[in-house]
Amino acid sequence: MMLRMLSTLLLLAPLACSAYSVGTAPRTLAAARSSSAIVAKAGSLNLKTQVLRAKMAAKGRHRLCIFKSNKHIYAQVIDDTQHHIIAAAASVEKDLKDKGLNVDTAKQVGLLAGERAKAKGIESVYFDRNGFKYHGRVAALADGAREAGLVF
């Protein structure tokens, strides 16, 4: 008797899963697991990035973070301990907006970001290329920041 109740319970257990909730179309358990795993990973950084940022913040180094879109490029110097943006520059500013997006504009953005960071008293940073290849506009921005006096 006990064995029969246990086997019935095990057969009905998948029906209690959220994948088979009332009002939704039944899905496979694999699809339910994969969709929830994607949602869990979407808003978080991977462990390697979190550890790197924590180590550099503990050393007192700020992060020169870049973002590149198809039309513009942005650079920010960020203090990871207080989560504040200390200095920023972008190609959307009035002086650089008319030049278009090319290597020269990216270098000018790096110079502006470096000068603004130096004005706030920041000497050394670490370069966070944000997953973009160190080539072309990204490398030009880094060279411009180095010319402005930032050490990384």
C-alpha positions, 0 to 999 in steps of 0.5 A, a space after each residue: 500500500 505504501 509503495 503504491 502511494 509513493 509511486 503515485 506521488 512520484 508520477 504526479 510530482 511533475 504536474 506540480 512544477 511551475 512549467 505545468 501551472 494552470 493557464 499556461 501551455 504545457 512545456 517540457 521541463 528542459 525548456 522551463 529550466 533553460 528559460 529560468 537559467 537565462 533570466 537568472 544570468 541576464 542581470 549579473 556579472 560573471 564571477 571573474 569580473 566581480 573579483 577583478 573589480 573588487 581587487 582593483 577597488 581595494 588597491 585604490 585604482 579607479 576604472 576607465 570603462 568604455 562603451 561603443 555603439 554604432 554612432 558614438 563612443 563613451 568613456 567614464 572613470 568610475 569609483 567602484 567602492 562608492 559606485 560614483 562616476 568621477 569623470 566622463 566624456 563622449 562623442 555626443 558632446 558639442 565639440 565632437 558631435 560634428 566630427 563623426 565616429 572614427 579613430 580621431 574622434 575616439 582619441 579626442 574622447 580619450 583625451 577629454 576623459 583623461 584630462 577630466 580625471 587628472 583635474 579630479 586628482 586621479 593618476 592611475 586607472 585600469 582599463 575596462 574595455 567592456 568586452 570590446 576588442 582592443 582594436 581601432 576606436 577602443 585602442 585609440 581611446 586608450 591611447 588618448 587617455 594615456 596621452 592625457 596622463 592616465 597610467 594603466 
